[in-house]
C-alpha cells in the first residue's frame, strides 16, 4: 500500500505505510481489552503490586492501550534504527525505515554479503530492543504506587520489548534470527547457498507459525507466517538470480535489434492486438525512421474499446517516456530498473544506438538455462553475443 514520510532520524527517512493505520487501533484495542490479564504478569516483576482499581475501567483501559501501542511502535522504530545505523557504519546506504502492518522494515539499498557484517547488522535490532526494555523498566520500578496507569504502560513496554527481541531471534528468515542464521552459515558456505538454507528453515517456521495461529485463533501470527514464507521465498530467489548473473551483461541475454519485433506509430490498435495474439507477445518497441519513439503493451491496447480500435493508432496509446539500459550494464541492474519503474521490458542502448531489448522473460529463461547447465551465463546461452533462445513475451 501507499506510504508517506512522517519525519527522519539521523538523516534516515521514517515512513508510515497505510496498513499501520489499521493495525495501530487494533493493538490499542487488544492491549486495552487485556488489562486484567496483563496485570498478573507485570506483578511478577520485582516491583510493588499494580492494583486493578481504575485501570480496568473505560475509558482508562483504552487510553492505556493507545499509549502502550504508540510506545510499542516507537520501540519498533528504534529497533530498525539499530539495524540501520550499524549498516550505515559499514557503508551501506539506508533508503528508509517504514512502519507497516507487521512492525517495521529498514530498507538497505544494498544487502551485505560479508557474514560478519550481516551478523552485526542482524543482532543490532534485538540488542536495541533489550536495552530499551531494561531502560523502560527502571522508571516502572521506581515510580510510586499511585502512578498505576503510567507504571502499567512502562511495565508492559519493558516486557514486550524484551519479548519481541527474543521472538525476532527465532531463525525464521527473513526475520532477524534468520539473518543471523544466514550469517553463521555464510562463514562456511557461499552467500547464495547460505540464503537457500536459511530460507528453507524460514519456511518451516512460517508453517509452524501458521499452524499455531490457526489452532490458537491468532490472526496476527497467521499474518506473520505469510510474511515470513513469502519473504523467505522472495529473497532466496533474488539472491539466486544475482549469483547466477554475476558479471553478466545485458548484451549477453538480450534480444538484439536484428531479431527484434517492432511496430510503427501508424499501425492501428486493432492490428496491434491481432499481432499480439498471433505472435504471443505482450509488448513492442515503436520505431520511426530507425529510432525508438515509444513502447506499446497489451495493457495500452486494452485501454481502447474493441469497437474503436480501428480508429486508434499505436501513436495514440503508446508510452513515449522510454526506460532504457546500457548494453554493458549488469543484468541485475536491469532487473532492479524494471522493478523500480514498474515495467516488464527495457530498450537496450549501445551508446546512442538501439542494440536490442531485454525483458523479464529473457532473464527468467536464461536463469532456467543456468540452473540446467550449471555454467557461466555467456557460455550457457550461446556465447559471443549470441542471444538465448527466445520465448513469447
Secondary structure, 3 states (H helix, E strand, C coil): CCEEEEEEECCEEEEEEHHHHHHHHHHHHHHHHCHHHHHHHHCCCCCCCCCCHHHHCCCHHHHHHHHHHHHHHHHHHHHHHHHHHHHHHCCCCEEEEEEECCEEEEEECCCCCCHHHHHHHHHHHHHHHHHHHHHHHHHHHHCCCCCHHHHHHHHHHHHHHHHHHHHHCCCCCCCHHHHHHHHHHCCCCCHHHHHHHHHHHHHHHHHHHHHHHHHHCCHHHHHHHHHHHHHHHHHHHHHHHHHHCCCCEHHHCCEEHHHCCEECCCCEHHHHHHHHHHHCCCEEEEEECCEEEEEEEHHHHHCCCHHHCCCCEHHHHCECCCCEEECCCEHHHHHHHHHHHCCCEEEEEECCEEEEEEEHHHHHHHHHHHHHHCCCHHHHCCCCCCCCCCCCC
